[in-house]
């Protein structure tokens, strides 16, 4: 990630600082706000087409805990 805070940048920008990632994405305040609006529109479309958002407890894990395995003494003598 590289940070770009040049005032004589060739892009005209309303934001005082621009963060540009190595993949070329612009991370200015206006670009992040546009991403937020797009995410909200996508969520509304998902919910309007019958989608459902479920709240998951913080302690829920995808994989249940497993019994620890012991390899002690497993090598041949």
MIDOSE-1310 file (N, C-alpha, C; in nm, 2 decimals, decimal comma, always signed):
residues 77
xxxx	+0,09/-0,12/+0,00/+0,00/+0,00/+0,00/+0,09/+0,12/+0,00; +0,06/+0,22/-0,08/+0,13/+0,34/-0,08/+0,04/+0,46/-0,05; +0,09/+0,56/+0,01/+0,02/+0,67/+0,05/+0,06/+0,79/-0,04; -0,04/+0,86/-0,10/-0,01/+0,97/-0,19/-0,08/+1,10/-0,13
xxxx	+0,00/+1,19/-0,09/-0,05/+1,32/-0,04/+0,01/+1,44/-0,11; +0,02/+1,43/-0,24/+0,08/+1,53/-0,32/-0,02/+1,63/-0,36; +0,00/+1,76/-0,34/-0,09/+1,87/-0,37/-0,10/+1,89/-0,52; +0,01/+1,87/-0,59/+0,02/+1,90/-0,74/-0,01/+1,77/-0,82
xxxx	-0,09/+1,68/-0,77/-0,13/+1,56/-0,83/-0,21/+1,59/-0,96; -0,19/+1,51/-1,06/-0,26/+1,53/-1,19/-0,41/+1,51/-1,18; -0,46/+1,43/-1,08/-0,60/+1,42/-1,06/-0,66/+1,53/-0,98; -0,77/+1,58/-1,02/-0,84/+1,68/-0,93/-0,92/+1,61/-0,83
xxxx	-0,90/+1,65/-0,70/-0,97/+1,57/-0,59/-1,01/+1,67/-0,49; -1,13/+1,65/-0,44/-1,18/+1,74/-0,33/-1,12/+1,71/-0,20; -1,07/+1,58/-0,18/-1,02/+1,54/-0,05/-0,88/+1,59/-0,03; -0,84/+1,62/+0,09/-0,71/+1,67/+0,12/-0,60/+1,56/+0,11
xxxx	-0,63/+1,44/+0,13/-0,53/+1,33/+0,11/-0,59/+1,22/+0,04; -0,51/+1,15/-0,04/-0,55/+1,04/-0,12/-0,46/+0,92/-0,09; -0,52/+0,81/-0,06/-0,45/+0,69/-0,03/-0,47/+0,60/-0,15; -0,36/+0,56/-0,22/-0,37/+0,47/-0,33/-0,31/+0,34/-0,30
xxxx	-0,39/+0,23/-0,32/-0,34/+0,10/-0,29/-0,25/+0,05/-0,40; -0,17/-0,06/-0,38/-0,08/-0,11/-0,49/-0,16/-0,15/-0,61; -0,29/-0,19/-0,59/-0,37/-0,24/-0,70/-0,43/-0,12/-0,78; -0,40/+0,00/-0,74/-0,45/+0,12/-0,81/-0,58/+0,17/-0,76
xxxx	-0,64/+0,12/-0,66/-0,77/+0,17/-0,61/-0,75/+0,30/-0,54; -0,83/+0,39/-0,57/-0,83/+0,52/-0,50/-0,91/+0,51/-0,37; -0,85/+0,56/-0,26/-0,92/+0,55/-0,13/-0,95/+0,68/-0,07; -0,99/+0,78/-0,15/-1,02/+0,91/-0,10/-1,16/+0,90/-0,03
xxxx	-1,19/+1,00/+0,04/-1,32/+1,00/+0,11/-1,44/+0,99/+0,01; -1,43/+1,06/-0,10/-1,54/+1,05/-0,20/-1,55/+0,91/-0,26; -1,44/+0,84/-0,28/-1,45/+0,71/-0,34/-1,50/+0,61/-0,23; -1,47/+0,63/-0,11/-1,52/+0,54/+0,00/-1,67/+0,56/+0,02
xxxx	-1,72/+0,69/+0,01/-1,86/+0,72/+0,02/-1,93/+0,65/-0,10; -1,88/+0,66/-0,22/-1,94/+0,59/-0,33/-1,95/+0,44/-0,31; -1,85/+0,38/-0,25/-1,85/+0,24/-0,22/-1,96/+0,21/-0,12; -1,98/+0,29/-0,02/-2,08/+0,27/+0,08/-2,22/+0,28/+0,02
xxxx	-2,24/+0,38/-0,07/-2,37/+0,39/-0,14/-2,40/+0,27/-0,22; -2,29/+0,22/-0,29/-2,31/+0,10/-0,38/-2,35/-0,03/-0,29; -2,28/-0,04/-0,17/-2,31/-0,15/-0,08/-2,45/-0,14/-0,03; -2,49/-0,02/+0,01/-2,63/+0,00/+0,05/-2,73/-0,04/-0,05
xxxx	-2,71/+0,00/-0,18/-2,80/-0,03/-0,29/-2,80/-0,19/-0,31; -2,68/-0,25/-0,30/-2,68/-0,40/-0,32/-2,75/-0,47/-0,21; -2,74/-0,42/-0,09/-2,81/-0,48/+0,03/-2,96/-0,46/+0,01; -3,00/-0,34/-0,03/-3,15/-0,32/-0,05/-3,20/-0,41/-0,16
xxxx	-3,13/-0,43/-0,27/-3,17/-0,52/-0,38/-3,18/-0,66/-0,33; -3,08/-0,71/-0,25/-3,08/-0,84/-0,19/-3,20/-0,86/-0,10; -3,23/-0,77/-0,01/-3,34/-0,78/+0,08/-3,47/-0,77/+0,01; -3,48/-0,69/-0,10/-3,61/-0,68/-0,17/-3,64/-0,81/-0,25
xxxx	-3,54/-0,88/-0,28/-3,56/-1,01/-0,36/-3,57/-1,13/-0,27; -3,60/-1,11/-0,14/-3,63/-1,22/-0,05/-3,51/-1,26/+0,03; -3,40/-1,19/+0,02/-3,28/-1,22/+0,10/-3,30/-1,19/+0,25; -3,22/-1,25/+0,33/-3,24/-1,24/+0,48/-3,10/-1,22/+0,54
xxxx	-3,09/-1,13/+0,63/-2,96/-1,11/+0,71/-2,98/-1,16/+0,85; -2,89/-1,25/+0,89/-2,90/-1,31/+1,02/-2,79/-1,26/+1,11; -2,82/-1,23/+1,23/-2,72/-1,19/+1,33/-2,66/-1,31/+1,39; -2,53/-1,33/+1,38/-2,46/-1,45/+1,44/-2,39/-1,40/+1,57
xxxx	-2,40/-1,49/+1,67/-2,33/-1,46/+1,80/-2,18/-1,46/+1,77; -2,10/-1,39/+1,85/-1,96/-1,37/+1,84/-1,88/-1,50/+1,86; -1,94/-1,59/+1,95/-1,87/-1,71/+1,99/-1,89/-1,82/+1,90; -1,97/-1,81/+1,79/-2,00/-1,92/+1,70/-1,89/-1,93/+1,60
xxxx	-1,84/-2,05/+1,59/-1,73/-2,08/+1,49/-1,78/-2,17/+1,38; -1,72/-2,16/+1,26/-1,76/-2,24/+1,15/-1,73/-2,39/+1,18; -1,61/-2,42/+1,23/-1,57/-2,55/+1,26/-1,59/-2,58/+1,41; -1,66/-2,68/+1,44/-1,67/-2,71/+1,59/-1,54/-2,75/+1,64
xxxx	-1,51/-2,74/+1,77/-1,39/-2,77/+1,83/-1,36/-2,93/+1,82; -1,24/-2,96/+1,80/-1,21/-3,11/+1,78/-1,12/-3,15/+1,90; -1,13/-3,28/+1,93/-1,05/-3,34/+2,03/-0,90/-3,33/+2,00; -0,81/-3,28/+2,09/-0,67/-3,27/+2,05/-0,61/-3,41/+2,02
xxxx	-0,52/-3,41/+1,92/-0,46/-3,53/+1,88/-0,32/-3,54/+1,95; -0,28/-3,65/+1,99/-0,15/-3,67/+2,05/-0,06/-3,76/+1,95; +0,05/-3,71/+1,92/+0,14/-3,79/+1,83/+0,26/-3,85/+1,92; +0,25/-3,84/+2,05/+0,35/-3,88/+2,14/+0,37/-4,03/+2,12
xxxx	+0,49/-4,07/+2,09/+0,53/-4,22/+2,08/+0,48/-4,28/+1,95; +0,45/-4,20/+1,85/+0,40/-4,25/+1,73/+0,51/-4,30/+1,63; +0,64/-4,26/+1,66/+0,75/-4,30/+1,57/+0,80/-4,43/+1,61; +0,84/-4,51/+1,51/+0,89/-4,65/+1,55/+1,03/-4,63/+1,61
x	+1,06/-4,73/+1,69/+1,19/-4,73/+1,77/+1,30/-4,78/+1,68
